[in-house]
Amino acid sequence: MGGVMCRNIKTLFNFEPPVTDDEVQAAALQFVRKISGFNKPSKANEARFFAAVEAIAAASRELLGALETNAPPRDRLVEANKARERSTRRFPR
């Protein structure tokens, strides 16, 4: 699969401490916003929009619970620092 990954959706697998339900929900919301083109849906689309968010969050939780790895868990602080460094290189001030 080609294309650009949504920059607001972060990797959620294999972190210590583990990902929270709020983080899964936020990623699902970002995904639905991206594919629908709506930051906030109209009243006519609101029920379908939020049903999609819930379905994607549920599928994401199921996937994250089923995945296996031998890699050590990633440290959130280390990963956040790496992301800041990449951002600084990409967008110098």
N, CA, C and O atoms as a Tinker XYZ file with bonds, in Angstrom:
   372  protein
     1  N      0.834000   -1.185000    0.000000    73     2
     2  CA     0.000000    0.000000    0.000000    64     1     3
     3  C      0.873000    1.240000    0.000000    63     2     4     5
     4  O      1.781000    1.364000    0.822000    81     3
     5  N      0.610000    2.136000   -0.897000    73     3     6
     6  CA     1.379000    3.361000   -0.945000    64     5     7
     7  C      0.621000    4.496000   -0.287000    63     6     8     9
     8  O     -0.431000    4.292000    0.318000    81     7
     9  N      1.162000    5.679000   -0.412000    73     7    10
    10  CA     0.478000    6.844000    0.097000    64     9    11
    11  C      1.114000    7.379000    1.360000    63    10    12    13
    12  O      2.050000    6.796000    1.907000    81    11
    13  N      0.592000    8.487000    1.804000    73    11    14
    14  CA     1.123000    9.167000    2.977000    64    13    15
    15  C      0.289000    8.784000    4.192000    63    14    16    17
    16  O     -0.941000    8.828000    4.151000    81    15
    17  N      0.955000    8.415000    5.251000    73    15    18
    18  CA     0.251000    8.076000    6.491000    64    17    19
    19  C     -0.202000    9.366000    7.168000    63    18    20    21
    20  O      0.497000   10.379000    7.118000    81    19
    21  N     -1.339000    9.327000    7.781000    73    19    22
    22  CA    -1.829000   10.494000    8.498000    64    21    23
    23  C     -0.866000   10.813000    9.635000    63    22    24    25
    24  O     -0.647000    9.979000   10.513000    81    23
    25  N     -0.303000   11.984000    9.626000    73    23    26
    26  CA     0.735000   12.338000   10.605000    64    25    27
    27  C      0.207000   12.440000   12.016000    63    26    28    29
    28  O      0.984000   12.339000   12.965000    81    27
    29  N     -1.094000   12.638000   12.189000    73    27    30
    30  CA    -1.650000   12.773000   13.542000    64    29    31
    31  C     -1.917000   11.433000   14.202000    63    30    32    33
    32  O     -2.164000   11.381000   15.407000    81    31
    33  N     -1.873000   10.357000   13.444000    73    31    34
    34  CA    -2.119000    9.030000   14.011000    64    33    35
    35  C     -0.769000    8.417000   14.336000    63    34    36    37
    36  O      0.075000    8.231000   13.459000    81    35
    37  N     -0.582000    8.108000   15.604000    73    35    38
    38  CA     0.698000    7.583000   16.076000    64    37    39
    39  C      0.619000    6.077000   16.280000    63    38    40    41
    40  O     -0.462000    5.514000   16.459000    81    39
    41  N      1.782000    5.436000   16.248000    73    39    42
    42  CA     1.865000    4.014000   16.557000    64    41    43
    43  C      1.407000    3.806000   18.000000    63    42    44    45
    44  O      1.804000    4.553000   18.895000    81    43
    45  N      0.576000    2.798000   18.222000    73    43    46
    46  CA     0.040000    2.539000   19.557000    64    45    47
    47  C      0.485000    1.197000   20.130000    63    46    48    49
    48  O      0.218000    0.902000   21.295000    81    47
    49  N      1.153000    0.391000   19.329000    73    47    50
    50  CA     1.517000   -0.952000   19.763000    64    49    51
    51  C      2.872000   -0.982000   20.462000    63    50    52    53
    52  O      3.810000   -0.289000   20.070000    81    51
    53  N      2.948000   -1.794000   21.495000    73    51    54
    54  CA     4.194000   -2.135000   22.180000    64    53    55
    55  C      4.835000   -0.956000   22.899000    63    54    56    57
    56  O      6.013000   -0.660000   22.696000    81    55
    57  N      4.051000   -0.286000   23.741000    73    55    58
    58  CA     4.563000    0.800000   24.563000    64    57    59
    59  C      4.478000    0.444000   26.033000    63    58    60    61
    60  O      3.632000   -0.344000   26.456000    81    59
    61  N      5.360000    1.032000   26.787000    73    59    62
    62  CA     5.323000    0.920000   28.243000    64    61    63
    63  C      5.310000    2.324000   28.799000    63    62    64    65
    64  O      6.258000    3.067000   28.546000    81    63
    65  N      4.296000    2.736000   29.541000    73    63    66
    66  CA     3.098000    1.963000   29.869000    64    65    67
    67  C      2.230000    1.759000   28.628000    63    66    68    69
    68  O      2.344000    2.504000   27.655000    81    67
    69  N      1.361000    0.745000   28.668000    73    67    70
    70  CA     0.527000    0.425000   27.503000    64    69    71
    71  C     -0.377000    1.586000   27.090000    63    70    72    73
    72  O     -0.679000    2.481000   27.880000    81    71
    73  N     -0.789000    1.539000   25.851000    73    71    74
    74  CA    -1.689000    2.539000   25.299000    64    73    75
    75  C     -2.981000    2.589000   26.121000    63    74    76    77
    76  O     -3.433000    1.575000   26.653000    81    75
    77  N     -3.559000    3.779000   26.213000    73    75    78
    78  CA    -4.821000    3.942000   26.941000    64    77    79
    79  C     -5.995000    3.886000   25.968000    63    78    80    81
    80  O     -5.824000    4.046000   24.760000    81    79
    81  N     -7.168000    3.661000   26.503000    73    79    82
    82  CA    -8.373000    3.651000   25.682000    64    81    83
    83  C     -8.584000    5.020000   25.032000    63    82    84    85
    84  O     -9.037000    5.104000   23.890000    81    83
    85  N     -8.256000    6.089000   25.759000    73    83    86
    86  CA    -8.394000    7.436000   25.193000    64    85    87
    87  C     -7.501000    7.624000   23.970000    63    86    88    89
    88  O     -7.897000    8.277000   23.004000    81    87
    89  N     -6.289000    7.050000   24.008000    73    87    90
    90  CA    -5.390000    7.159000   22.862000    64    89    91
    91  C     -5.918000    6.385000   21.658000    63    90    92    93
    92  O     -5.803000    6.849000   20.524000    81    91
    93  N     -6.487000    5.226000   21.896000    73    91    94
    94  CA    -7.085000    4.444000   20.805000    64    93    95
    95  C     -8.265000    5.218000   20.216000    63    94    96    97
    96  O     -8.417000    5.300000   18.997000    81    95
    97  N     -9.093000    5.782000   21.086000    73    95    98
    98  CA   -10.263000    6.554000   20.638000    64    97    99
    99  C     -9.823000    7.773000   19.821000    63    98   100   101
   100  O    -10.421000    8.076000   18.789000    81    99
   101  N     -8.784000    8.469000   20.278000    73    99   102
   102  CA    -8.293000    9.657000   19.563000    64   101   103
   103  C     -7.752000    9.278000   18.185000    63   102   104   105
   104  O     -7.979000   10.000000   17.215000    81   103
   105  N     -7.043000    8.157000   18.089000    73   103   106
   106  CA    -6.522000    7.710000   16.796000    64   105   107
   107  C     -7.666000    7.354000   15.855000    63   106   108   109
   108  O     -7.617000    7.669000   14.666000    81   107
   109  N     -8.692000    6.702000   16.382000    73   107   110
   110  CA    -9.853000    6.339000   15.559000    64   109   111
   111  C    -10.553000    7.602000   15.053000    63   110   112   113
   112  O    -10.956000    7.665000   13.891000    81   111
   113  N    -10.697000    8.592000   15.908000    73   111   114
   114  CA   -11.319000    9.853000   15.514000    64   113   115
   115  C    -10.499000   10.531000   14.418000    63   114   116   117
   116  O    -11.066000   11.015000   13.438000    81   115
   117  N     -9.173000   10.573000   14.566000    73   115   118
   118  CA    -8.321000   11.182000   13.548000    64   117   119
   119  C     -8.444000   10.452000   12.215000    63   118   120   121
   120  O     -8.481000   11.077000   11.155000    81   119
   121  N     -8.508000    9.119000   12.279000    73   119   122
   122  CA    -8.641000    8.322000   11.060000    64   121   123
   123  C     -9.953000    8.648000   10.341000    63   122   124   125
   124  O     -9.957000    8.876000    9.131000    81   123
   125  N    -11.060000    8.669000   11.079000    73   123   126
   126  CA   -12.366000    8.961000   10.465000    64   125   127
   127  C    -12.391000   10.391000    9.926000    63   126   128   129
   128  O    -12.940000   10.636000    8.853000    81   127
   129  N    -11.807000   11.322000   10.652000    73   127   130
   130  CA   -11.728000   12.703000   10.148000    64   129   131
   131  C    -10.968000   12.746000    8.828000    63   130   132   133
   132  O    -11.383000   13.412000    7.880000    81   131
   133  N     -9.858000   12.032000    8.780000    73   131   134
   134  CA    -9.014000   12.044000    7.584000    64   133   135
   135  C     -9.740000   11.444000    6.384000    63   134   136   137
   136  O     -9.763000   12.045000    5.310000    81   135
   137  N    -10.331000   10.265000    6.557000    73   135   138
   138  CA   -10.938000    9.617000    5.394000    64   137   139
   139  C    -12.264000   10.251000    4.989000    63   138   140   141
   140  O    -12.651000   10.174000    3.823000    81   139
   141  N    -12.972000   10.881000    5.942000    73   139   142
   142  CA   -14.254000   11.505000    5.601000    64   141   143
   143  C    -14.080000   12.928000    5.087000    63   142   144   145
   144  O    -14.912000   13.434000    4.334000    81   143
   145  N    -12.990000   13.566000    5.501000    73   143   146
   146  CA   -12.804000   14.963000    5.133000    64   145   147
   147  C    -13.543000   15.915000    6.052000    63   146   148   149
   148  O    -13.543000   17.125000    5.824000    81   147
   149  N    -14.172000   15.381000    7.090000    73   147   150
   150  CA   -14.906000   16.213000    8.047000    64   149   151
   151  C    -14.126000   16.325000    9.346000    63   150   152   153
   152  O    -13.759000   15.313000    9.942000    81   151
   153  N    -13.873000   17.545000    9.786000    73   151   154
   154  CA   -13.312000   17.723000   11.120000    64   153   155
   155  C    -14.424000   17.529000   12.143000    63   154   156   157
   156  O    -14.236000   16.911000   13.191000    81   155
   157  N    -15.605000   18.085000   11.800000    73   155   158
   158  CA   -16.807000   17.903000   12.612000    64   157   159
   159  C    -17.940000   17.624000   11.627000    63   158   160   161
   160  O    -18.206000   18.442000   10.747000    81   159
   161  N    -18.609000   16.482000   11.763000    73   159   162
   162  CA   -19.656000   16.151000   10.793000    64   161   163
   163  C    -20.908000   17.011000   10.962000    63   162   164   165
   164  O    -21.166000   17.561000   12.033000    81   163
   165  N    -21.668000   17.112000    9.887000    73   163   166
   166  CA   -22.962000   17.792000    9.958000    64   165   167
   167  C    -23.913000   16.935000   10.788000    63   166   168   169
   168  O    -23.636000   15.763000   11.043000    81   167
   169  N    -25.013000   17.509000   11.200000    73   167   170
   170  CA   -26.026000   16.757000   11.961000    64   169   171
   171  C    -26.496000   15.535000   11.177000    63   170   172   173
   172  O    -26.761000   14.484000   11.760000    81   171
   173  N    -26.598000   15.672000    9.856000    73   171   174
   174  CA   -27.059000   14.562000    9.006000    64   173   175
   175  C    -26.079000   13.391000    9.029000    63   174   176   177
   176  O    -26.488000   12.239000    8.882000    81   175
   177  N    -24.794000   13.676000    9.210000    73   175   178
   178  CA   -23.767000   12.629000    9.176000    64   177   179
   179  C    -23.219000   12.250000   10.546000    63   178   180   181
   180  O    -22.418000   11.322000   10.660000    81   179
   181  N    -23.641000   12.951000   11.570000    73   179   182
   182  CA   -23.061000   12.777000   12.901000    64   181   183
   183  C    -23.154000   11.343000   13.429000    63   182   184   185
   184  O    -22.162000   10.812000   13.929000    81   183
   185  N    -24.306000   10.718000   13.330000    73   183   186
   186  CA   -24.475000    9.354000   13.863000    64   185   187
   187  C    -23.567000    8.365000   13.134000    63   186   188   189
   188  O    -22.923000    7.530000   13.770000    81   187
   189  N    -23.512000    8.454000   11.806000    73   187   190
   190  CA   -22.654000    7.552000   11.033000    64   189   191
   191  C    -21.176000    7.799000   11.321000    63   190   192   193
   192  O    -20.388000    6.859000   11.427000    81   191
   193  N    -20.814000    9.064000   11.446000    73   191   194
   194  CA   -19.438000    9.450000   11.719000    64   193   195
   195  C    -18.971000    8.838000   13.043000    63   194   196   197
   196  O    -17.925000    8.190000   13.096000    81   195
   197  N    -19.744000    9.044000   14.104000    73   195   198
   198  CA   -19.332000    8.538000   15.413000    64   197   199
   199  C    -19.475000    7.019000   15.529000    63   198   200   201
   200  O    -18.760000    6.390000   16.309000    81   199
   201  N    -20.380000    6.432000   14.768000    73   199   202
   202  CA   -20.456000    4.963000   14.729000    64   201   203
   203  C    -19.182000    4.406000   14.090000    63   202   204   205
   204  O    -18.661000    3.381000   14.530000    81   203
   205  N    -18.686000    5.077000   13.062000    73   203   206
   206  CA   -17.434000    4.648000   12.426000    64   205   207
   207  C    -16.259000    4.791000   13.392000    63   206   208   209
   208  O    -15.393000    3.918000   13.445000    81   207
   209  N    -16.224000    5.877000   14.152000    73   207   210
   210  CA   -15.161000    6.064000   15.146000    64   209   211
   211  C    -15.184000    4.902000   16.139000    63   210   212   213
   212  O    -14.139000    4.331000   16.452000    81   211
   213  N    -16.364000    4.555000   16.631000    73   211   214
   214  CA   -16.471000    3.458000   17.606000    64   213   215
   215  C    -16.050000    2.125000   16.995000    63   214   216   217
   216  O    -15.359000    1.338000   17.642000    81   215
   217  N    -16.459000    1.866000   15.757000    73   215   218
   218  CA   -16.104000    0.603000   15.095000    64   217   219
   219  C    -14.593000    0.503000   14.889000    63   218   220   221
   220  O    -14.004000   -0.558000   15.096000    81   219
   221  N    -13.975000    1.600000   14.484000    73   219   222
   222  CA   -12.527000    1.595000   14.261000    64   221   223
   223  C    -11.782000    1.476000   15.583000    63   222   224   225
   224  O    -10.766000    0.784000   15.656000    81   223
   225  N    -12.264000    2.132000   16.616000    73   223   226
   226  CA   -11.628000    2.009000   17.940000    64   225   227
   227  C    -11.722000    0.569000   18.434000    63   226   228   229
   228  O    -10.751000    0.038000   18.973000    81   227
   229  N    -12.874000   -0.065000   18.258000    73   227   230
   230  CA   -13.040000   -1.460000   18.692000    64   229   231
   231  C    -12.111000   -2.384000   17.911000    63   230   232   233
   232  O    -11.461000   -3.251000   18.496000    81   231
   233  N    -12.046000   -2.202000   16.596000    73   231   234
   234  CA   -11.156000   -3.027000   15.774000    64   233   235
   235  C     -9.694000   -2.788000   16.159000    63   234   236   237
   236  O     -8.893000   -3.722000   16.162000    81   235
   237  N     -9.351000   -1.559000   16.477000    73   235   238
   238  CA    -7.981000   -1.228000   16.881000    64   237   239
   239  C     -7.629000   -1.883000   18.206000    63   238   240   241
   240  O     -6.539000   -2.434000   18.356000    81   239
   241  N     -8.547000   -1.827000   19.171000    73   239   242
   242  CA    -8.305000   -2.486000   20.465000    64   241   243
   243  C     -8.108000   -3.982000   20.281000    63   242   244   245
   244  O     -7.219000   -4.580000   20.887000    81   243
   245  N     -8.945000   -4.583000   19.439000    73   243   246
   246  CA    -8.839000   -6.019000   19.163000    64   245   247
   247  C     -7.487000   -6.347000   18.533000    63   246   248   249
   248  O     -6.825000   -7.305000   18.932000    81   247
   249  N     -7.088000   -5.555000   17.559000    73   247   250
   250  CA    -5.804000   -5.766000   16.902000    64   249   251
   251  C     -4.649000   -5.615000   17.890000    63   250   252   253
   252  O     -3.775000   -6.479000   17.955000    81   251
   253  N     -4.639000   -4.534000   18.654000    73   251   254
   254  CA    -3.551000   -4.294000   19.603000    64   253   255
   255  C     -3.457000   -5.403000   20.646000    63   254   256   257
   256  O     -2.363000   -5.754000   21.087000    81   255
   257  N     -4.604000   -5.956000   21.039000    73   255   258
   258  CA    -4.614000   -7.049000   22.006000    64   257   259
   259  C     -4.137000   -8.366000   21.432000    63   258   260   261
   260  O     -3.701000   -9.245000   22.175000    81   259
   261  N     -4.213000   -8.514000   20.115000    73   259   262
   262  CA    -3.856000   -9.778000   19.476000    64   261   263
   263  C     -2.420000   -9.809000   18.954000    63   262   264   265
   264  O     -1.858000  -10.887000   18.757000    81   263
   265  N     -1.830000   -8.651000   18.733000    73   263   266
   266  CA    -0.478000   -8.602000   18.172000    64   265   267
   267  C      0.550000   -9.156000   19.149000    63   266   268   269
   268  O      0.401000   -9.039000   20.366000    81   267
   269  N      1.584000   -9.755000   18.597000    73   267   270
   270  CA     2.682000  -10.295000   19.396000    64   269   271
   271  C      3.995000   -9.753000   18.872000    63   270   272   273
   272  O      4.124000   -9.465000   17.682000    81   271
   273  N      4.968000   -9.613000   19.756000    73   271   274
   274  CA     6.297000   -9.181000   19.354000    64   273   275
   275  C      7.328000   -9.684000   20.350000    63   274   276   277
   276  O      7.023000   -9.899000   21.523000    81   275
   277  N      8.547000   -9.867000   19.872000    73   275   278
   278  CA     9.663000  -10.188000   20.754000    64   277   279
   279  C     10.462000   -8.937000   21.094000    63   278   280   281
   280  O     11.375000   -8.980000   21.919000    81   279
   281  N     10.119000   -7.831000   20.460000    73   279   282
   282  CA    10.832000   -6.574000   20.692000    64   281   283
   283  C     10.492000   -6.036000   22.077000    63   282   284   285
   284  O      9.369000   -6.205000   22.553000    81   283
   285  N     11.444000   -5.399000   22.715000    73   283   286
   286  CA    11.139000   -4.792000   24.020000    64   285   287
   287  C     10.166000   -3.634000   23.829000    63   286   288   289
   288  O     10.168000   -2.992000   22.779000    81   287
   289  N      9.336000   -3.361000   24.833000    73   287   290
   290  CA     8.401000   -2.238000   24.717000    64   289   291
   291  C      9.133000   -0.915000   24.500000    63   290   292   293
   292  O     10.226000   -0.696000   25.023000    81   291
   293  N      8.511000   -0.056000   23.729000    73   291   294
   294  CA     9.067000    1.274000   23.491000    64   293   295
   295  C      8.738000    2.176000   24.669000    63   294   296   297
   296  O      7.670000    2.073000   25.270000    81   295
   297  N      9.655000    3.044000   24.981000    73   295   298
   298  CA     9.474000    4.016000   26.059000    64   297   299
   299  C      8.820000    5.268000   25.476000    63   298   300   301
   300  O      9.307000    5.826000   24.493000    81   299
   301  N      7.731000    5.700000   26.073000    73   299   302
   302  CA     6.986000    6.845000   25.541000    64   301   303
   303  C      7.832000    8.119000   25.490000    63   302   304   305
   304  O      7.766000    8.864000   24.513000    81   303
   305  N      8.618000    8.370000   26.524000    73   303   306
   306  CA     9.423000    9.586000   26.574000    64   305   307
   307  C     10.486000    9.581000   25.477000    63   306   308   309
   308  O     10.699000   10.594000   24.812000    81   307
   309  N     11.144000    8.456000   25.289000    73   307   310
   310  CA    12.160000    8.333000   24.243000    64   309   311
   311  C     11.522000    8.558000   22.871000    63   310   312   313
   312  O     12.072000    9.289000   22.046000    81   311
   313  N     10.377000    7.941000   22.623000    73   311   314
   314  CA     9.700000    8.097000   21.326000    64   313   315
   315  C      9.234000    9.532000   21.109000    63   314   316   317
   316  O      9.311000   10.037000   19.990000    81   315
   317  N      8.754000   10.194000   22.152000    73   315   318
   318  CA     8.322000   11.593000   22.043000    64   317   319
   319  C      9.514000   12.482000   21.706000    63   318   320   321
   320  O      9.390000   13.400000   20.895000    81   319
   321  N     10.666000   12.219000   22.318000    73   319   322
   322  CA    11.868000   12.995000   22.012000    64   321   323
   323  C     12.313000   12.784000   20.570000    63   322   324   325
   324  O     12.718000   13.735000   19.901000    81   323
   325  N     12.241000   11.547000   20.088000    73   323   326
   326  CA    12.588000   11.258000   18.692000    64   325   327
   327  C     11.665000   12.029000   17.740000    63   326   328   329
   328  O     12.116000   12.593000   16.743000    81   327
   329  N     10.373000   12.045000   18.064000    73   327   330
   330  CA     9.396000   12.755000   17.222000    64   329   331
   331  C      9.694000   14.251000   17.196000    63   330   332   333
   332  O      9.602000   14.885000   16.145000    81   331
   333  N     10.054000   14.824000   18.356000    73   331   334
   334  CA    10.405000   16.242000   18.401000    64   333   335
   335  C     11.646000   16.529000   17.557000    63   334   336   337
   336  O     11.706000   17.535000   16.849000    81   335
   337  N     12.631000   15.640000   17.639000    73   335   338
   338  CA    13.844000   15.819000   16.833000    64   337   339
   339  C     13.525000   15.767000   15.335000    63   338   340   341
   340  O     14.036000   16.577000   14.562000    81   339
   341  N     12.682000   14.816000   14.928000    73   339   342
   342  CA    12.292000   14.727000   13.511000    64   341   343
   343  C     11.568000   15.996000   13.077000    63   342   344   345
   344  O     11.804000   16.514000   11.986000    81   343
   345  N     10.691000   16.487000   13.934000    73   343   346
   346  CA     9.932000   17.690000   13.623000    64   345   347
   347  C     10.858000   18.898000   13.484000    63   346   348   349
   348  O     10.681000   19.727000   12.592000    81   347
   349  N     11.839000   18.986000   14.371000    73   347   350
   350  CA    12.794000   20.095000   14.316000    64   349   351
   351  C     13.608000   20.055000   13.028000    63   350   352   353
   352  O     13.872000   21.094000   12.422000    81   351
   353  N     14.005000   18.856000   12.613000    73   351   354
   354  CA    14.752000   18.729000   11.358000    64   353   355
   355  C     13.859000   19.071000   10.156000    63   354   356   357
   356  O     14.305000   19.700000    9.197000    81   355
   357  N     12.610000   18.652000   10.225000    73   355   358
   358  CA    11.683000   18.852000    9.111000    64   357   359
   359  C     11.237000   20.307000    9.004000    63   358   360   361
   360  O     11.082000   20.838000    7.904000    81   359
   361  N     11.032000   20.949000   10.160000    73   359   362
   362  CA    10.530000   22.323000   10.205000    64   361   363
   363  C     11.426000   23.179000   11.085000    63   362   364   365
   364  O     11.041000   23.524000   12.202000    81   363
   365  N     12.633000   23.533000   10.597000    73   363   366
   366  CA    13.532000   24.351000   11.425000    64   365   367
   367  C     12.905000   25.709000   11.725000    63   366   368   369
   368  O     12.138000   26.250000   10.928000    81   367
   369  N     13.247000   26.238000   12.876000    73   367   370
   370  CA    12.652000   27.532000   13.280000    64   369   371
   371  C     13.433000   28.684000   12.773000    63   370   372
   372  O     13.071000   29.833000   13.023000    81   371
